[in-house]
Every structure is written in C-alpha cells, then in structure tokens.
C-alpha cells in the first residue's frame, strides 16, 4: 500500500539498478490488476490514476474488512513481493513460490505506472547479494577477521 521501497531508499546503487528494470504499465478504468488469492508477481508504482485495494473474503488470509484502501500517485502496491525478494533465505527467490496477494487491486480510473516484475526483482537481488557477499569477504580479509 502507501508504504515506503525502506531497503531501496537506503541504497542508491540498488535503486538505480531497480529503475532499469521498471516497465511502464497502463490500465483502463475498472480493470483488475491482481485478485485476492492470486500470485503476486509484480510491484506496481503508480504515477497517475487511482487504484483501490480491498479484501473480498479470507481467500488471501486478509481480514474481513469491507473498506477499500486508496492507492494513488506516488504510492505502490506489492510490499509482500519486496519482502519475499529481500528475505535472507535464497529459497525465497524461487519463482514457483511467489507470495499470494492478500487483497484485490482494481483501478478506479485510468492508471499509469511502472511495474517491477518478480523475475527482474529476483535478478537484481541475486546480483546484489553476490556483490554484498564479495564486499563482506574483502572487508573481513582487510581487517583480519
């Protein structure tokens, strides 16, 4: 929902790499982006338009709230996918084990934005972990640890 991509903000190089994988997306009015209980395979960053996020039952193990959450310009949906990708476990990057959307996300008006697909996020995170690991080893060698 309208939360702040924290790990991404802390590392500008990672953010720049992620931006290279963003794909422009366009949705018509009243279009479903993802339904509750479906695999969450992208994080959507909204640049124009309005999206509603809501639960329809317990399929996605969400609560039974009948209120819709407004997601607009400058907001994003897909925190669960980011959490999946940045989990410390290498198993977390298995594309056959994507997180399940806990909400239905539907456009209210025409929506423009950028999508970061799970397979691209996997590539960024895998490469980043390799670089981070190499830096850690070099640091330990230099400082005799």
MDTraj code that builds the backbone (N, CA, C; nanometers):
import mdtraj as md
import numpy as np

residues = "UNK UNK UNK UNK UNK UNK UNK UNK UNK UNK UNK UNK UNK UNK UNK UNK UNK UNK UNK UNK UNK UNK UNK UNK UNK UNK UNK UNK UNK UNK UNK UNK UNK UNK UNK UNK UNK UNK UNK UNK UNK UNK UNK UNK UNK UNK UNK UNK UNK UNK UNK UNK UNK UNK UNK UNK UNK UNK UNK UNK UNK UNK UNK UNK UNK UNK UNK UNK UNK UNK UNK UNK UNK UNK UNK UNK UNK UNK UNK UNK UNK UNK UNK UNK UNK UNK UNK UNK UNK UNK UNK UNK UNK UNK UNK UNK UNK UNK UNK UNK UNK UNK UNK UNK UNK UNK UNK UNK UNK UNK UNK UNK UNK UNK UNK UNK UNK UNK UNK UNK UNK UNK UNK UNK UNK UNK UNK UNK UNK UNK UNK UNK UNK UNK UNK UNK UNK UNK UNK UNK UNK UNK UNK UNK UNK".split()
xyz = np.array([
    [0.0823, -0.1152, 0.0000],
    [0.0000, 0.0000, 0.0000],
    [0.0881, 0.1233, 0.0000],
    [0.0446, 0.2280, 0.0586],
    [0.1195, 0.3528, 0.0566],
    [0.2306, 0.3483, 0.1592],
    [0.3258, 0.2573, 0.1361],
    [0.4364, 0.2412, 0.2288],
    [0.5647, 0.2771, 0.1589],
    [0.6662, 0.3068, 0.2303],
    [0.7974, 0.3374, 0.1767],
    [0.8893, 0.2206, 0.2023],
    [0.9616, 0.1181, -0.0530],
    [1.0598, 0.0544, -0.1302],
    [1.1880, 0.0808, -0.0586],
    [1.1872, 0.0808, 0.2132],
    [1.2983, 0.1261, 0.3021],
    [1.4349, 0.0770, 0.2573],
    [1.4473, -0.0485, 0.2275],
    [1.5765, -0.1021, 0.1862],
    [1.6242, -0.0334, 0.0599],
    [1.5317, -0.0091, -0.0326],
    [1.5702, 0.0540, -0.1579],
    [1.6169, 0.1969, -0.1355],
    [1.5514, 0.2687, -0.0446],
    [1.5882, 0.4080, -0.0195],
    [1.7265, 0.4188, 0.0417],
    [1.7692, 0.3164, 0.1124],
    [1.8979, 0.3221, 0.1804],
    [2.0149, 0.2939, 0.0879],
    [1.9880, 0.2491, -0.0292],
    [2.0974, 0.2151, -0.1164],
    [2.0718, 0.2661, -0.2572],
    [2.1346, 0.3761, -0.2903],
    [2.1087, 0.4413, -0.4181],
    [2.1491, 0.3559, -0.5380],
    [2.2592, 0.2820, -0.5287],
    [2.3012, 0.1965, -0.6409],
    [2.1977, 0.0886, -0.6684],
    [2.1450, 0.0298, -0.5630],
    [2.0417, -0.0717, -0.5797],
    [1.9175, -0.0088, -0.6421],
    [1.8817, 0.1098, -0.5959],
    [1.7656, 0.1796, -0.6501],
    [1.7831, 0.2079, -0.7994],
    [1.9024, 0.2519, -0.8391],
    [1.9278, 0.2784, -0.9803],
    [1.9162, 0.1496, -1.0626],
    [1.9659, 0.0410, -1.0090],
    [1.9578, -0.0876, -1.0800],
    [1.8116, -0.1303, -1.0965],
    [1.7341, -0.1143, -0.9898],
    [1.5923, -0.1494, -0.9942],
    [1.5206, -0.0646, -1.0990],
    [1.5515, 0.0645, -1.1044],
    [1.4852, 0.1532, -1.2009],
    [1.5070, 0.1074, -1.3444],
    [1.6197, 0.0450, -1.3710],
    [1.6467, -0.0061, -1.5047],
    [1.5546, -0.1204, -1.5454],
    [1.4916, -0.1840, -1.4477],
    [1.4015, -0.2960, -1.4759],
    [1.2540, -0.2563, -1.4758],
    [1.2235, -0.1330, -1.4404],
    [1.0837, -0.0912, -1.4363],
    [1.0235, -0.0880, -1.5762],
    [0.9033, -0.1414, -1.5871],
    [0.8310, -0.1457, -1.7148],
    [0.7077, -0.0561, -1.7044],
    [0.6877, 0.0331, -1.8028],
    [0.5662, 0.1153, -1.7989],
    [0.4428, 0.0276, -1.8155],
    [0.3394, 0.0583, -1.7379],
    [0.2132, -0.0158, -1.7477],
    [0.0969, 0.0825, -1.7523],
    [-0.0080, 0.0404, -1.8203],
    [-0.1288, 0.1214, -1.8346],
    [-0.2491, 0.0307, -1.8116],
    [-0.3426, 0.0790, -1.7314],
    [-0.4638, 0.0019, -1.7043],
    [-0.5848, 0.0904, -1.7321],
    [-0.6866, 0.0332, -1.7930],
    [-0.8110, 0.1049, -1.8155],
    [-0.8917, 0.1140, -1.6869],
    [-0.9889, 0.2000, -1.6881],
    [-1.0810, 0.2164, -1.5758],
    [-1.1495, 0.0837, -1.5443],
    [-1.1631, 0.0530, -1.4167],
    [-1.2308, -0.0671, -1.3671],
    [-1.1623, -0.1974, -1.4087],
    [-1.0304, -0.1963, -1.4184],
    [-0.9543, -0.3168, -1.4536],
    [-0.8948, -0.3800, -1.3288],
    [-0.8974, -0.5114, -1.3226],
    [-0.8320, -0.5822, -1.2127],
    [-0.6825, -0.5928, -1.2421],
    [-0.6033, -0.5572, -1.1441],
    [-0.4582, -0.5706, -1.1562],
    [-0.4161, -0.7040, -1.0966],
    [-0.4670, -0.7341, -0.9803],
    [-0.4443, -0.8642, -0.9161],
    [-0.5655, -0.8919, -0.8276],
    [-0.6008, -1.0183, -0.8177],
    [-0.7129, -1.0570, -0.7322],
    [-0.6616, -1.1270, -0.6075],
    [-0.7334, -1.1090, -0.5018],
    [-0.7039, -1.1763, -0.3749],
    [-0.6888, -1.3266, -0.3994],
    [-0.5801, -1.3837, -0.3477],
    [-0.5566, -1.5264, -0.3622],
    [-0.4727, -1.5637, -0.4834],
    [-0.4413, -1.4665, -0.5700],
    [-0.3570, -1.4925, -0.6866],
    [-0.2105, -1.4662, -0.6528],
    [-0.1188, -1.5273, -0.7274],
    [0.0233, -1.4986, -0.7052],
    [0.0524, -1.3509, -0.7310],
    [0.1333, -1.2930, -0.6459],
    [0.1748, -1.1538, -0.6599],
    [0.3066, -1.1537, -0.7359],
    [0.3018, -1.1214, -0.8653],
    [0.4215, -1.1326, -0.9482],
    [0.4802, -0.9988, -0.9899],
    [0.4282, -0.8889, -0.9335],
    [0.4821, -0.7572, -0.9654],
    [0.4514, -0.6595, -0.8529],
    [0.5377, -0.5605, -0.8399],
    [0.5113, -0.4462, -0.7542],
    [0.4763, -0.3314, -0.8470],
    [0.3659, -0.2627, -0.8190],
    [0.3162, -0.1560, -0.9045],
    [0.3407, -0.0208, -0.8384],
    [0.4125, 0.0664, -0.9088],
    [0.4376, 0.2035, -0.8646],
    [0.3482, 0.2946, -0.9473],
    [0.2574, 0.3665, -0.8832],
    [0.1564, 0.4448, -0.9539],
    [0.2052, 0.5874, -0.9780],
    [0.1972, 0.6304, -1.1048],
    [0.2352, 0.7673, -1.1397],
    [0.1133, 0.8530, -1.1733],
    [0.0036, 0.7918, -1.2143],
    [-0.1207, 0.8620, -1.2450],
    [-0.2379, 0.7696, -1.2189],
    [-0.3468, 0.8256, -1.1674],
    [-0.4693, 0.7484, -1.1502],
    [-0.4908, 0.7021, -1.0073],
    [-0.5969, 0.6252, -0.9911],
    [-0.6387, 0.5765, -0.8591],
    [-0.6638, 0.4267, -0.8659],
    [-0.6149, 0.3573, -0.7658],
    [-0.6354, 0.2136, -0.7517],
    [-0.6989, 0.1907, -0.6152],
    [-0.7900, 0.0949, -0.6094],
    [-0.8483, 0.0537, -0.4819],
    [-0.7962, -0.0845, -0.4463],
    [-0.7623, -0.1020, -0.3216],
    [-0.7164, -0.2303, -0.2695],
    [-0.8168, -0.2728, -0.1624],
    [-0.8672, -0.3965, -0.1743],
    [-0.9696, -0.4414, -0.0792],
    [-0.9710, -0.5927, -0.0697],
    [-1.0272, -0.6421, 0.0386],
    [-1.0436, -0.7864, 0.0535],
    [-1.1870, -0.8221, 0.0188],
    [-1.2036, -0.9432, -0.0317],
    [-1.3371, -0.9903, -0.0666],
    [-1.3800, -1.1059, 0.0225],
    [-1.2907, -1.1545, 0.1044],
    [-1.3164, -1.2676, 0.1929],
    [-1.1873, -1.3064, 0.2600],
    [-1.1709, -1.4322, 0.2879],
    [-1.0494, -1.4789, 0.3540],
    [-0.9591, -1.5606, 0.2629],
    [-0.9836, -1.5594, 0.1318],
    [-0.9006, -1.6374, 0.0405],
    [-0.7530, -1.6028, 0.0516],
    [-0.7232, -1.4747, 0.0662],
    [-0.5857, -1.4311, 0.0771],
    [-0.5407, -1.4169, 0.2203],
    [-0.6171, -1.4732, 0.3127],
    [-0.5893, -1.4678, 0.4553],
    [-0.5881, -1.3253, 0.5078],
    [-0.6532, -1.2354, 0.4360],
    [-0.6655, -1.0983, 0.4835],
    [-0.7782, -1.0910, 0.5841],
    [-0.8014, -0.9726, 0.6370],
    [-0.9128, -0.9596, 0.7315],
    [-1.0429, -0.9440, 0.6533],
    [-1.1537, -0.9422, 0.7234],
    [-1.2847, -0.9331, 0.6587],
    [-1.3303, -0.7884, 0.6401],
    [-1.2372, -0.6970, 0.6339],
    [-1.2705, -0.5564, 0.6201],
    [-1.3470, -0.5330, 0.4908],
    [-1.4490, -0.4496, 0.4990],
    [-1.5242, -0.4159, 0.3789],
    [-1.4833, -0.2777, 0.3282],
    [-1.3767, -0.2216, 0.3833],
    [-1.3286, -0.0913, 0.3403],
    [-1.2213, -0.1061, 0.2335],
    [-1.2265, -0.0165, 0.1375],
    [-1.1250, -0.0146, 0.0319],
    [-1.0161, 0.0848, 0.0704],
    [-0.8940, 0.0527, 0.0336],
    [-0.7823, 0.1417, 0.0609],
    [-0.7433, 0.2131, -0.0683],
    [-0.7305, 0.3436, -0.0603],
    [-0.6929, 0.4282, -0.1734],
    [-0.5431, 0.4178, -0.1975],
    [-0.5057, 0.3921, -0.3213],
    [-0.3655, 0.3931, -0.3609],
    [-0.3574, 0.4850, -0.4823],
    [-0.2815, 0.5927, -0.4705],
    [-0.2764, 0.6908, -0.5776],
    [-0.1356, 0.7272, -0.6179],
    [-0.1249, 0.8354, -0.6896],
    [0.0018, 0.8846, -0.7419],
    [0.1072, 0.8899, -0.6315],
    [0.2217, 0.8283, -0.6587],
    [0.3308, 0.8273, -0.5620],
    [0.3281, 0.7090, -0.4676],
    [0.2209, 0.6304, -0.4702],
    [0.2082, 0.5124, -0.3840],
    [0.2432, 0.3866, -0.4637],
    [0.2498, 0.2747, -0.3940],
    [0.2738, 0.1486, -0.4640],
    [0.1992, 0.0360, -0.3962],
    [0.1814, -0.0728, -0.4702],
    [0.1243, -0.1957, -0.4162],
    [0.2200, -0.3096, -0.4474],
    [0.2449, -0.3944, -0.3486],
    [0.3308, -0.5097, -0.3701],
    [0.4398, -0.5246, -0.2662],
    [0.4178, -0.4708, -0.1469],
    [0.5180, -0.4822, -0.0408],
    [0.5518, -0.6280, -0.0112],
    [0.4530, -0.7155, -0.0202],
    [0.4782, -0.8577, 0.0065],
    [0.5802, -0.9166, -0.0912],
    [0.5783, -0.8708, -0.2165],
    [0.6765, -0.9189, -0.3139],
    [0.8162, -0.8677, -0.2794],
    [0.8256, -0.7426, -0.2357],
    [0.9561, -0.6893, -0.1940],
    [1.0083, -0.7654, -0.0729],
    [0.9203, -0.7933, 0.0220],
    [0.9607, -0.8711, 0.1400],
    [1.0097, -1.0094, 0.0976],
    [0.9393, -1.0717, 0.0030],
    [0.9781, -1.2036, -0.0493],
    [1.1189, -1.1979, -0.1088],
    [1.1455, -1.0948, -0.1869],
    [1.2742, -1.0845, -0.2562],
    [1.3894, -1.0542, -0.1619],
    [1.3658, -0.9729, -0.0610],
    [1.4746, -0.9305, 0.0262],
    [1.4862, -1.0161, 0.1516],
    [1.4104, -1.1238, 0.1574],
    [1.4229, -1.2206, 0.2655],
    [1.5640, -1.2778, 0.2591],
    [1.6226, -1.3071, 0.3720],
    [1.7613, -1.3558, 0.3746],
    [1.7785, -1.4946, 0.3161],
    [1.6729, -1.5695, 0.3001],
    [1.6819, -1.7066, 0.2523],
    [1.6897, -1.7111, 0.0999],
    [1.7899, -1.7818, 0.0433],
    [1.7962, -1.7953, -0.1025],
    [1.6740, -1.8664, -0.1592],
    [1.6078, -1.9474, -0.0790],
    [1.4869, -2.0177, -0.1227],
    [1.3763, -1.9176, -0.1539],
    [1.3828, -1.8004, -0.0891],
    [1.2776, -1.7011, -0.1087],
    [1.2713, -1.6522, -0.2529],
    [1.3778, -1.6707, -0.3288],
    [1.3791, -1.6221, -0.4664],
    [1.3298, -1.7252, -0.5674],
    [1.2677, -1.8313, -0.5198],
    [1.2124, -1.9334, -0.6070],
    [1.0824, -1.8796, -0.6677],
    [1.0823, -1.8594, -0.8002],
    [0.9645, -1.8022, -0.8652],
    [0.8413, -1.8911, -0.8562],
    [0.8599, -2.0185, -0.8238],
    [0.7436, -2.1055, -0.8080],
    [0.6804, -2.0893, -0.6700],
    [0.7399, -2.0059, -0.5870],
    [0.6866, -1.9835, -0.4523],
    [0.6638, -1.8346, -0.4268],
    [0.5976, -1.7695, -0.5208],
    [0.5663, -1.6278, -0.5061],
    [0.4659, -1.6069, -0.3931],
    [0.4691, -1.4901, -0.3294],
    [0.3670, -1.4624, -0.2290],
    [0.2293, -1.4510, -0.2947],
    [0.1277, -1.4758, -0.2174],
    [-0.0107, -1.4673, -0.2646],
    [-0.0676, -1.3317, -0.2229],
    [-0.1360, -1.2663, -0.3146],
    [-0.1951, -1.1365, -0.2830],
    [-0.3048, -1.1533, -0.1782],
    [-0.2981, -1.0734, -0.0766],
    [-0.3977, -1.0762, 0.0299],
    [-0.5154, -0.9854, -0.0019],
    [-0.5038, -0.9112, -0.1129],
    [-0.6085, -0.8162, -0.1490],
    [-0.6348, -0.8210, -0.2988],
    [-0.7508, -0.7730, -0.3370],
    [-0.7825, -0.7491, -0.4771],
    [-0.7448, -0.6042, -0.5052],
    [-0.6810, -0.5811, -0.6181],
    [-0.6405, -0.4461, -0.6565],
    [-0.7061, -0.4161, -0.7901],
    [-0.7865, -0.3089, -0.7916],
    [-0.8661, -0.2741, -0.9091],
    [-0.8559, -0.1239, -0.9342],
    [-0.8478, -0.0879, -1.0609],
    [-0.8395, 0.0544, -1.0934],
    [-0.9759, 0.1206, -1.0759],
    [-0.9715, 0.2459, -1.0353],
    [-1.0925, 0.3272, -1.0262],
    [-1.1036, 0.4136, -1.1522],
    [-0.9895, 0.4602, -1.1964],
    [-0.9789, 0.5411, -1.3175],
    [-0.8633, 0.4842, -1.3981],
    [-0.8362, 0.5443, -1.5132],
    [-0.7188, 0.5004, -1.5888],
    [-0.5964, 0.5181, -1.5007],
    [-0.5065, 0.4199, -1.5079],
    [-0.3874, 0.4204, -1.4235],
    [-0.2631, 0.4036, -1.5101],
    [-0.1634, 0.4834, -1.4784],
    [-0.0317, 0.4700, -1.5395],
    [0.0675, 0.4478, -1.4269],
    [0.1672, 0.3709, -1.4563],
    [0.2685, 0.3477, -1.3551],
    [0.3822, 0.2646, -1.4098],
    [0.4565, 0.2086, -1.3179],
    [0.5680, 0.1215, -1.3524],
    [0.5557, -0.0057, -1.2711],
    [0.5858, -0.1170, -1.3371],
    [0.5818, -0.2465, -1.2696],
    [0.7235, -0.3021, -1.2608],
    [0.7536, -0.3579, -1.1461],
    [0.8771, -0.4317, -1.1261],
    [0.8363, -0.5774, -1.1121],
    [0.8650, -0.6555, -1.2148],
    [0.8233, -0.7950, -1.2199],
    [0.9106, -0.8810, -1.1282],
    [0.8524, -0.9872, -1.0766],
    [0.9217, -1.0744, -0.9816],
    [1.0519, -1.1300, -1.0381],
    [1.0514, -1.1710, -1.1650],
    [1.1744, -1.2276, -1.2217],
    [1.2855, -1.1236, -1.2312],
    [1.2511, -0.9970, -1.2594],
    [1.3510, -0.8905, -1.2618],
    [1.3982, -0.8561, -1.1211],
    [1.3073, -0.8563, -1.0278],
    [1.3439, -0.8315, -0.8883],
    [1.4380, -0.9405, -0.8390],
    [1.4114, -1.0637, -0.8790],
    [1.4981, -1.1758, -0.8427],
    [1.6397, -1.1538, -0.8952],
    [1.6505, -1.1094, -1.0211],
    [1.7814, -1.0832, -1.0806],
    [1.8565, -0.9756, -1.0039],
    [1.7890, -0.8656, -0.9740],
    [1.8528, -0.7553, -0.9011],
    [1.9016, -0.8024, -0.7645],
    [1.8161, -0.8708, -0.6929],
    [1.8507, -0.9142, -0.5572],
    [1.9620, -1.0190, -0.5596],
    [1.9561, -1.1125, -0.6532],
    [2.0607, -1.2142, -0.6630],
    [2.1964, -1.1506, -0.6891],
    [2.2012, -1.0587, -0.7856],
    [2.3267, -0.9892, -0.8160],
    [2.3734, -0.9063, -0.6978],
    [2.2797, -0.8417, -0.6320],
    [2.3152, -0.7576, -0.5181],
    [2.3721, -0.8419, -0.4035],
    [2.3134, -0.9575, -0.3791],
    [2.3652, -1.0447, -0.2733],
    [2.5057, -1.0928, -0.3053],
    [2.5333, -1.1216, -0.4319],
    [2.6673, -1.1648, -0.4729],
    [2.7684, -1.0533, -0.4471],
    [2.7334, -0.9317, -0.4868],
    [2.8226, -0.8171, -0.4647],
    [2.8404, -0.7916, -0.3151],
    [2.7314, -0.7935, -0.2413],
    [2.7393, -0.7685, -0.0969],
    [2.8245, -0.8739, -0.0278],
    [2.8109, -0.9984, -0.0691],
    [2.8896, -1.1064, -0.0103],
    [3.0380, -1.0880, -0.0396],
    [3.0716, -1.0509, -0.1633],
    [3.2114, -1.0287, -0.2012],
    [3.2707, -0.9122, -0.1225],
    [3.1932, -0.8066, -0.1057],
    [3.2404, -0.6924, -0.0278],
    [3.2645, -0.7305, 0.1181],
    [3.1765, -0.8112, 0.1729],
    [3.1911, -0.8551, 0.3122],
    [3.3198, -0.9363, 0.3296],
    [3.3471, -1.0281, 0.2373],
    [3.4681, -1.1107, 0.2434],
    [3.5931, -1.0229, 0.2316],
    [3.5909, -0.9280, 0.1365],
    [3.7058, -0.8380, 0.1188],
    [3.7290, -0.7549, 0.2441],
    [3.6221, -0.7065, 0.3039],
    [3.6330, -0.6268, 0.4275],
    [3.6927, -0.7105, 0.5400],
    [3.6461, -0.8326, 0.5553],
    [3.6975, -0.9197, 0.6611],
    [3.8440, -0.9523, 0.6402],
    [3.8854, -0.9754, 0.5175],
    [4.0264, -1.0028, 0.4880],
    [4.1126, -0.8820, 0.5216],
    [4.0659, -0.7650, 0.4825],
    [4.1422, -0.6430, 0.5039],
    [4.1587, -0.6123, 0.6514],
    [4.0590, -0.6449, 0.7288],
    [4.0611, -0.6121, 0.8716],
    [4.0923, -0.7332, 0.9582],
    [4.1402, -0.8400, 0.8965],
    [4.1875, -0.9563, 0.9700],
    [4.0835, -1.0292, 1.0513],
    [3.9633, -1.0377, 1.0015],
    [3.8568, -1.1082, 1.0754],
    [3.8278, -1.2403, 1.0145],
])
top = md.Topology()
chain = top.add_chain()
for i, resn in enumerate(residues, 1):
    res = top.add_residue(resn, chain, resSeq=i)
    for name in ("N", "CA", "C"):
        top.add_atom(name, md.element.get_by_symbol(name[0]), res)
traj = md.Trajectory(xyz[None], top)
